[in-house]
Amino acid sequence: MPGRESLPDTLRRSPRKARDTWAEAHDSAVKTYGEGERAHRVAYAALKRTYEKVGDRWERKERRGASDARAADPRARLKRGSRGTAGGVDANASKEHLYARARELDVPGRSTMTKPQLVKALEKESRRRTRRPRAS
């Protein structure tokens, strides 16, 4: 299966169901659009419906659904220059949930952050932790 061969590192450190979700969506997208970036974007979009990025891995979300405003509005995804995604962080989760994730990842200054600041800090920390294993 092509999806299993091109599995991103963050998914290799994630639960099997997350890997299966990504691989199945990727394989389906390859049949529709061909191999490439679009197939990867489709696979990540499917993954983000049920999983959120926590540090350098993906974990099951408390609630299934869109992870950010861009994912919730299909028209926004088609517009050029539209807002970016939250990088796998579940921006639609409660502030309490985001704070708990920030505490889990030991994000400094989390107690005084607003919800958008928590989303941005979690996204930044996830990118940082993803880069670290890649470098070693």
N, CA, C and O atoms as a DFTB+ gen file, in Angstrom:
544 C
 N C O
     1  1       0.829      -1.191       0.000
     2  2       0.000       0.000       0.000
     3  2       0.870       1.251       0.000
     4  3       1.781       1.359       0.821
     5  1       0.613       2.196      -0.898
     6  2       1.406       3.424      -0.931
     7  2       1.305       4.234       0.355
     8  3       2.301       4.813       0.788
     9  1       0.120       4.291       0.981
    10  2      -0.059       5.070       2.201
    11  2       0.844       4.611       3.325
    12  3       1.369       5.438       4.071
    13  1       1.034       3.327       3.459
    14  2       1.896       2.776       4.510
    15  2       3.368       3.102       4.243
    16  3       4.143       3.310       5.176
    17  1       3.738       3.142       2.983
    18  2       5.134       3.418       2.616
    19  2       5.512       4.879       2.825
    20  3       6.668       5.187       3.111
    21  1       4.538       5.782       2.682
    22  2       4.836       7.216       2.805
    23  2       4.313       7.797       4.120
    24  3       4.039       8.994       4.203
    25  1       4.175       6.969       5.128
    26  2       3.655       7.389       6.428
    27  2       4.598       8.408       7.080
    28  3       5.780       8.121       7.266
    29  1       4.080       9.606       7.432
    30  2       4.917      10.617       8.092
    31  2       5.410      10.148       9.461
    32  3       4.775       9.309      10.100
    33  1       6.538      10.689       9.907
    34  2       7.135      10.292      11.186
    35  2       6.194      10.492      12.367
    36  3       6.151       9.658      13.273
    37  1       5.432      11.598      12.367
    38  2       4.523      11.840      13.499
    39  2       3.487      10.736      13.610
    40  3       3.043      10.414      14.712
    41  1       3.100      10.158      12.496
    42  2       2.134       9.062      12.536
    43  2       2.782       7.740      12.934
    44  3       2.116       6.869      13.493
    45  1       4.041       7.587      12.659
    46  2       4.746       6.369      13.086
    47  2       4.788       6.273      14.615
    48  3       4.879       5.177      15.168
    49  1       4.722       7.429      15.296
    50  2       4.726       7.465      16.760
    51  2       3.315       7.519      17.343
    52  3       3.152       7.711      18.548
    53  1       2.306       7.353      16.507
    54  2       0.910       7.508      16.906
    55  2       0.209       6.160      16.981
    56  3       0.751       5.151      16.530
    57  1      -1.006       6.136      17.555
    58  2      -1.755       4.878      17.645
    59  2      -2.036       4.262      16.274
    60  3      -2.084       4.963      15.263
    61  1      -2.216       2.975      16.258
    62  2      -2.423       2.242      15.004
    63  2      -3.641       2.761      14.248
    64  3      -3.596       2.875      13.023
    65  1      -4.723       3.078      14.948
    66  2      -5.935       3.566      14.291
    67  2      -5.667       4.869      13.551
    68  3      -6.224       5.091      12.476
    69  1      -4.828       5.732      14.104
    70  2      -4.469       6.985      13.423
    71  2      -3.700       6.676      12.139
    72  3      -3.949       7.282      11.097
    73  1      -2.773       5.737      12.222
    74  2      -2.011       5.340      11.028
    75  2      -2.935       4.761       9.963
    76  3      -2.804       5.069       8.778
    77  1      -3.879       3.913      10.403
    78  2      -4.824       3.305       9.468
    79  2      -5.706       4.360       8.795
    80  3      -5.940       4.302       7.588
    81  1      -6.190       5.320       9.581
    82  2      -7.033       6.391       9.040
    83  2      -6.289       7.159       7.964
    84  3      -6.823       7.394       6.879
    85  1      -5.058       7.552       8.261
    86  2      -4.259       8.330       7.309
    87  2      -3.981       7.507       6.046
    88  3      -4.131       8.007       4.931
    89  1      -3.581       6.262       6.222
    90  2      -3.218       5.413       5.078
    91  2      -4.420       5.149       4.170
    92  3      -4.295       5.195       2.946
    93  1      -5.582       4.872       4.763
    94  2      -6.770       4.607       3.952
    95  2      -7.192       5.846       3.176
    96  3      -7.526       5.755       1.994
    97  1      -7.179       7.010       3.833
    98  2      -7.544       8.257       3.157
    99  2      -6.526       8.586       2.060
   100  3      -6.895       9.041       0.978
   101  1      -5.253       8.353       2.350
   102  2      -4.198       8.624       1.370
   103  2      -4.373       7.737       0.144
   104  3      -4.311       8.221      -0.987
   105  1      -4.590       6.458       0.356
   106  2      -4.738       5.526      -0.761
   107  2      -5.954       5.881      -1.619
   108  3      -5.899       5.803      -2.846
   109  1      -7.037       6.267      -0.974
   110  2      -8.234       6.663      -1.704
   111  2      -7.974       7.929      -2.522
   112  3      -8.401       8.031      -3.672
   113  1      -7.276       8.884      -1.926
   114  2      -6.958      10.136      -2.629
   115  2      -6.008       9.896      -3.797
   116  3      -6.111      10.567      -4.824
   117  1      -5.090       8.953      -3.652
   118  2      -4.167       8.634      -4.745
   119  2      -4.957       8.094      -5.938
   120  3      -4.644       8.415      -7.085
   121  1      -5.976       7.279      -5.675
   122  2      -6.801       6.751      -6.768
   123  2      -7.556       7.875      -7.472
   124  3      -7.756       7.835      -8.686
   125  1      -7.974       8.883      -6.696
   126  2      -8.753       9.983      -7.259
   127  2      -7.885      11.059      -7.894
   128  3      -8.162      11.493      -9.012
   129  1      -6.834      11.498      -7.197
   130  2      -6.041      12.645      -7.631
   131  2      -4.631      12.300      -8.094
   132  3      -3.951      13.140      -8.682
   133  1      -4.194      11.094      -7.839
   134  2      -2.813      10.730      -8.150
   135  2      -1.909      10.986      -6.956
   136  3      -2.304      11.653      -6.000
   137  1      -0.692      10.451      -7.014
   138  2       0.272      10.610      -5.920
   139  2       0.732      12.062      -5.847
   140  3       0.862      12.732      -6.871
   141  1       0.975      12.540      -4.638
   142  2       1.508      13.889      -4.495
   143  2       0.942      14.632      -3.299
   144  3       0.327      14.046      -2.408
   145  1       1.168      15.937      -3.303
   146  2       0.791      16.788      -2.179
   147  2      -0.708      16.742      -1.893
   148  3      -1.118      16.721      -0.732
   149  1      -1.512      16.726      -2.929
   150  2      -2.964      16.725      -2.718
   151  2      -3.420      15.485      -1.960
   152  3      -4.288      15.578      -1.092
   153  1      -2.856      14.343      -2.269
   154  2      -3.205      13.109      -1.561
   155  2      -2.829      13.217      -0.085
   156  3      -3.568      12.747       0.780
   157  1      -1.690      13.830       0.205
   158  2      -1.270      14.015       1.599
   159  2      -2.206      14.975       2.328
   160  3      -2.556      14.740       3.485
   161  1      -2.614      16.055       1.658
   162  2      -3.532      17.016       2.289
   163  2      -4.862      16.366       2.609
   164  3      -5.425      16.594       3.679
   165  1      -5.373      15.552       1.683
   166  2      -6.635      14.847       1.904
   167  2      -6.500      13.903       3.097
   168  3      -7.394      13.835       3.941
   169  1      -5.396      13.183       3.168
   170  2      -5.179      12.239       4.264
   171  2      -5.110      12.960       5.612
   172  3      -5.690      12.496       6.594
   173  1      -4.406      14.087       5.661
   174  2      -4.343      14.860       6.909
   175  2      -5.707      15.418       7.291
   176  3      -6.053      15.446       8.472
   177  1      -6.485      15.862       6.310
   178  2      -7.822      16.385       6.594
   179  2      -8.690      15.301       7.229
   180  3      -9.431      15.569       8.175
   181  1      -8.598      14.091       6.714
   182  2      -9.363      12.981       7.287
   183  2      -8.878      12.663       8.700
   184  3      -9.684      12.398       9.592
   185  1      -7.580      12.690       8.896
   186  2      -6.998      12.399      10.206
   187  2      -7.439      13.427      11.246
   188  3      -7.766      13.073      12.379
   189  1      -7.446      14.702      10.853
   190  2      -7.772      15.783      11.788
   191  2      -9.216      15.762      12.256
   192  3      -9.546      16.435      13.233
   193  1     -10.092      15.012      11.593
   194  2     -11.481      14.898      12.031
   195  2     -11.586      14.140      13.351
   196  3     -12.473      14.422      14.158
   197  1     -10.695      13.185      13.577
   198  2     -10.793      12.356      14.780
   199  2      -9.552      12.392      15.664
   200  3      -9.572      11.876      16.781
   201  1      -8.469      13.000      15.171
   202  2      -7.221      13.053      15.939
   203  2      -6.700      14.481      15.992
   204  3      -6.973      15.292      15.107
   205  1      -5.947      14.773      17.043
   206  2      -5.291      16.069      17.164
   207  2      -3.813      15.841      17.417
   208  3      -3.410      14.825      17.984
   209  1      -3.016      16.802      16.987
   210  2      -1.572      16.669      17.154
   211  2      -1.191      17.131      18.555
   212  3      -1.537      18.235      18.977
   213  1      -0.482      16.278      19.258
   214  2      -0.009      16.580      20.604
   215  2       1.494      16.337      20.603
   216  3       1.954      15.196      20.641
   217  1       2.242      17.423      20.558
   218  2       3.690      17.280      20.498
   219  2       4.108      16.653      19.190
   220  3       3.843      17.207      18.123
   221  1       4.761      15.501      19.255
   222  2       5.270      14.858      18.039
   223  2       4.471      13.618      17.646
   224  3       4.993      12.729      16.973
   225  1       3.207      13.557      18.063
   226  2       2.356      12.404      17.742
   227  2       0.899      12.862      17.630
   228  3       0.580      14.010      17.938
   229  1       0.033      11.973      17.194
   230  2      -1.398      12.252      17.066
   231  2      -2.150      11.445      18.105
   232  3      -1.845      10.270      18.314
   233  1      -3.135      12.059      18.764
   234  2      -3.966      11.385      19.767
   235  2      -5.431      11.612      19.443
   236  3      -5.799      12.627      18.852
   237  1      -6.268      10.654      19.837
   238  2      -7.703      10.736      19.565
   239  2      -8.299      11.966      20.247
   240  3      -7.984      12.267      21.399
   241  1      -9.170      12.676      19.515
   242  2      -9.853      13.848      20.050
   243  2     -11.014      13.413      20.939
   244  3     -11.539      12.309      20.797
   245  1     -11.406      14.287      21.849
   246  2     -12.555      14.000      22.702
   247  2     -13.830      13.916      21.879
   248  3     -14.716      13.107      22.153
   249  1     -13.903      14.782      20.849
   250  2     -15.086      14.876      20.022
   251  2     -14.685      14.911      18.565
   252  3     -13.727      15.591      18.197
   253  1     -15.396      14.195      17.747
   254  2     -15.124      14.145      16.314
   255  2     -15.596      15.445      15.661
   256  3     -16.628      15.992      16.052
   257  1     -14.854      15.942      14.673
   258  2     -15.301      17.122      13.937
   259  2     -14.133      17.956      13.450
   260  3     -12.968      17.598      13.619
   261  1     -14.479      19.081      12.840
   262  2     -13.478      19.988      12.282
   263  2     -12.559      20.492      13.382
   264  3     -13.000      20.760      14.500
   265  1     -11.273      20.620      13.055
   266  2     -10.295      21.019      14.063
   267  2     -10.048      22.523      14.095
   268  3      -9.478      23.027      15.063
   269  1     -10.462      23.251      13.059
   270  2     -10.273      24.697      13.037
   271  2     -11.275      25.316      12.065
   272  3     -12.008      24.600      11.383
   273  1     -11.306      26.647      12.003
   274  2     -12.280      27.346      11.165
   275  2     -12.133      26.996       9.689
   276  3     -13.132      26.888       8.978
   277  1     -10.921      26.822       9.228
   278  2     -10.708      26.501       7.812
   279  2     -11.282      25.125       7.473
   280  3     -11.870      24.944       6.407
   281  1     -11.117      24.174       8.356
   282  2     -11.642      22.828       8.108
   283  2     -13.168      22.807       8.183
   284  3     -13.809      21.983       7.530
   285  1     -13.746      23.700       8.967
   286  2     -15.196      23.732       9.125
   287  2     -15.898      24.358       7.919
   288  3     -17.064      24.052       7.670
   289  1     -15.215      25.230       7.164
   290  2     -15.808      25.925       6.026
   291  2     -15.190      25.424       4.730
   292  3     -14.070      25.810       4.397
   293  1     -15.894      24.575       3.994
   294  2     -15.329      24.020       2.765
   295  2     -14.927      25.088       1.748
   296  3     -13.970      24.892       0.999
   297  1     -15.643      26.212       1.710
   298  2     -15.300      27.275       0.757
   299  2     -13.975      27.931       1.110
   300  3     -13.247      28.371       0.220
   301  1     -13.652      28.005       2.401
   302  2     -12.401      28.647       2.831
   303  2     -11.197      27.865       2.325
   304  3     -10.156      28.453       2.033
   305  1     -11.328      26.543       2.217
   306  2     -10.220      25.715       1.758
   307  2      -9.883      25.983       0.292
   308  3      -8.750      25.762      -0.138
   309  1     -10.862      26.456      -0.469
   310  2     -10.652      26.677      -1.893
   311  2     -10.075      28.048      -2.205
   312  3      -9.497      28.253      -3.273
   313  1     -10.229      28.990      -1.279
   314  2      -9.764      30.357      -1.519
   315  2      -8.259      30.449      -1.385
   316  3      -7.670      29.892      -0.459
   317  1      -7.639      31.159      -2.318
   318  2      -6.201      31.409      -2.217
   319  2      -5.950      32.401      -1.103
   320  3      -6.708      33.356      -0.932
   321  1      -4.892      32.180      -0.348
   322  2      -4.533      33.117       0.714
   323  2      -5.460      33.060       1.911
   324  3      -5.407      33.935       2.775
   325  1      -6.317      32.036       1.977
   326  2      -7.206      31.938       3.129
   327  2      -6.393      31.560       4.363
   328  3      -5.254      31.104       4.266
   329  1      -6.997      31.759       5.498
   330  2      -6.301      31.465       6.758
   331  2      -5.739      30.055       6.757
   332  3      -6.316      29.134       6.179
   333  1      -4.617      29.910       7.409
   334  2      -3.995      28.599       7.512
   335  2      -4.709      27.734       8.533
   336  3      -5.649      28.176       9.195
   337  1      -4.263      26.525       8.650
   338  2      -4.842      25.630       9.641
   339  2      -4.133      25.832      10.972
   340  3      -3.193      26.620      11.073
   341  1      -4.586      25.126      11.975
   342  2      -3.973      25.220      13.301
   343  2      -2.898      24.146      13.469
   344  3      -2.492      23.854      14.594
   345  1      -2.442      23.566      12.390
   346  2      -1.350      22.606      12.445
   347  2      -1.666      21.320      13.192
   348  3      -0.777      20.708      13.784
   349  1      -2.919      20.911      13.167
   350  2      -3.307      19.677      13.847
   351  2      -3.824      19.897      15.249
   352  3      -4.370      18.972      15.850
   353  1      -3.669      21.106      15.796
   354  2      -4.197      21.425      17.120
   355  2      -5.711      21.579      16.975
   356  3      -6.178      22.198      16.019
   357  1      -6.472      21.033      17.900
   358  2      -7.930      21.124      17.854
   359  2      -8.365      22.494      18.360
   360  3      -8.694      22.651      19.535
   361  1      -8.365      23.484      17.472
   362  2      -8.689      24.867      17.843
   363  2     -10.141      25.028      18.268
   364  3     -10.481      26.021      18.911
   365  1     -11.006      24.078      17.925
   366  2     -12.409      24.151      18.314
   367  2     -12.666      23.523      19.681
   368  3     -13.800      23.536      20.160
   369  1     -11.648      22.984      20.304
   370  2     -11.795      22.398      21.648
   371  2     -11.963      23.526      22.672
   372  3     -11.714      24.695      22.377
   373  1     -12.380      23.156      23.855
   374  2     -12.564      24.151      24.914
   375  2     -11.219      24.691      25.386
   376  3     -10.177      24.066      25.190
   377  1     -11.264      25.853      26.006
   378  2     -10.037      26.447      26.537
   379  2      -9.432      25.527      27.601
   380  3      -8.210      25.417      27.706
   381  1     -10.276      24.876      28.378
   382  2      -9.804      23.958      29.420
   383  2      -9.026      22.798      28.811
   384  3      -7.988      22.393      29.333
   385  1      -9.539      22.266      27.699
   386  2      -8.854      21.166      27.016
   387  2      -7.501      21.636      26.484
   388  3      -6.491      20.949      26.641
   389  1      -7.490      22.805      25.856
   390  2      -6.244      23.345      25.323
   391  2      -5.244      23.614      26.444
   392  3      -4.046      23.377      26.285
   393  1      -5.738      24.107      27.571
   394  2      -4.860      24.364      28.710
   395  2      -4.264      23.048      29.221
   396  3      -3.079      22.985      29.549
   397  1      -5.087      22.006      29.287
   398  2      -4.592      20.695      29.746
   399  2      -3.500      20.165      28.804
   400  3      -2.500      19.611      29.258
   401  1      -3.700      20.339      27.496
   402  2      -2.674      19.924      26.527
   403  2      -1.401      20.734      26.711
   404  3      -0.298      20.193      26.632
   405  1      -1.556      22.051      26.959
   406  2      -0.392      22.918      27.171
   407  2       0.353      22.507      28.437
   408  3       1.583      22.541      28.474
   409  1      -0.382      22.122      29.462
   410  2       0.246      21.661      30.707
   411  2       0.992      20.356      30.453
   412  3       2.104      20.165      30.945
   413  1       0.380      19.462      29.684
   414  2       0.996      18.174      29.334
   415  2       2.312      18.381      28.584
   416  3       3.269      17.633      28.784
   417  1       2.357      19.397      27.724
   418  2       3.555      19.679      26.932
   419  2       4.475      20.692      27.608
   420  3       5.508      21.067      27.054
   421  1       4.096      21.132      28.805
   422  2       4.888      22.082      29.606
   423  2       5.161      23.388      28.845
   424  3       6.297      23.858      28.778
   425  1       4.098      23.958      28.278
   426  2       4.201      25.228      27.559
   427  2       4.312      26.351      28.580
   428  3       3.430      26.491      29.427
   429  1       5.372      27.154      28.524
   430  2       5.532      28.231      29.500
   431  2       4.511      29.351      29.297
   432  3       4.158      29.676      28.163
   433  1       4.038      29.942      30.403
   434  2       3.109      31.068      30.352
   435  2       1.679      30.688      30.045
   436  3       0.856      31.566      29.782
   437  1       1.360      29.412      30.069
   438  2       0.036      28.947      29.669
   439  2      -1.101      29.465      30.544
   440  3      -2.224      29.619      30.063
   441  1      -0.833      29.734      31.807
   442  2      -1.905      30.134      32.724
   443  2      -2.475      31.510      32.408
   444  3      -3.601      31.808      32.806
   445  1      -1.739      32.344      31.715
   446  2      -2.222      33.687      31.389
   447  2      -2.652      33.821      29.938
   448  3      -3.018      34.916      29.511
   449  1      -2.620      32.753      29.176
   450  2      -2.939      32.817      27.747
   451  2      -4.431      32.760      27.485
   452  3      -5.194      32.128      28.215
   453  1      -4.822      33.446      26.411
   454  2      -6.188      33.344      25.914
   455  2      -6.285      32.076      25.071
   456  3      -5.275      31.423      24.810
   457  1      -7.494      31.728      24.646
   458  2      -7.667      30.526      23.836
   459  2      -6.873      30.598      22.528
   460  3      -6.184      29.634      22.196
   461  1      -6.941      31.718      21.761
   462  2      -6.137      31.781      20.533
   463  2      -4.624      31.700      20.807
   464  3      -3.875      31.137      20.008
   465  1      -4.190      32.258      21.923
   466  2      -2.773      32.178      22.274
   467  2      -2.377      30.740      22.610
   468  3      -1.280      30.299      22.268
   469  1      -3.276      30.009      23.283
   470  2      -2.996      28.602      23.590
   471  2      -2.877      27.786      22.303
   472  3      -1.981      26.952      22.173
   473  1      -3.786      28.030      21.352
   474  2      -3.740      27.308      20.072
   475  2      -2.405      27.558      19.383
   476  3      -1.747      26.625      18.923
   477  1      -2.010      28.828      19.316
   478  2      -0.755      29.192      18.654
   479  2       0.449      28.585      19.382
   480  3       1.378      28.097      18.739
   481  1       0.438      28.613      20.723
   482  2       1.544      28.057      21.502
   483  2       1.628      26.536      21.335
   484  3       2.724      25.984      21.241
   485  1       0.478      25.861      21.300
   486  2       0.468      24.414      21.104
   487  2       0.960      24.048      19.710
   488  3       1.695      23.076      19.540
   489  1       0.554      24.826      18.719
   490  2       1.022      24.584      17.359
   491  2       2.541      24.749      17.287
   492  3       3.231      23.932      16.675
   493  1       3.050      25.791      17.905
   494  2       4.492      26.046      17.904
   495  2       5.250      24.921      18.615
   496  3       6.281      24.456      18.130
   497  1       4.737      24.496      19.754
   498  2       5.392      23.422      20.516
   499  2       5.362      22.106      19.738
   500  3       6.335      21.353      19.755
   501  1       4.255      21.829      19.061
   502  2       4.168      20.608      18.249
   503  2       5.191      20.629      17.120
   504  3       5.854      19.626      16.856
   505  1       5.317      21.781      16.454
   506  2       6.330      21.893      15.387
   507  2       7.727      21.681      15.949
   508  3       8.551      20.993      15.345
   509  1       7.990      22.275      17.106
   510  2       9.315      22.153      17.722
   511  2       9.611      20.698      18.064
   512  3      10.709      20.208      17.798
   513  1       8.646      20.013      18.647
   514  2       8.867      18.609      19.031
   515  2       8.957      17.690      17.824
   516  3       9.629      16.661      17.883
   517  1       8.300      18.040      16.744
   518  2       8.383      17.242      15.519
   519  2       9.758      17.391      14.894
   520  3      10.327      16.417      14.402
   521  1      10.295      18.599      14.909
   522  2      11.631      18.846      14.353
   523  2      12.715      18.124      15.130
   524  3      13.659      17.604      14.534
   525  1      12.596      18.083      16.449
   526  2      13.634      17.507      17.300
   527  2      13.929      16.047      16.955
   528  3      15.097      15.728      16.731
   529  1      12.956      15.146      16.897
   530  2      13.277      13.752      16.540
   531  2      13.817      13.621      15.118
   532  3      14.641      12.748      14.848
   533  1      13.366      14.466      14.223
   534  2      13.826      14.425      12.849
   535  2      15.319      14.734      12.758
   536  3      16.026      14.172      11.922
   537  1      15.791      15.629      13.623
   538  2      17.196      16.050      13.609
   539  2      18.134      14.964      14.167
   540  3      19.309      14.908      13.803
   541  1      17.611      14.115      15.041
   542  2      18.492      13.108      15.673
   543  2      18.669      11.867      14.862
   544  3      19.380      10.953      15.280
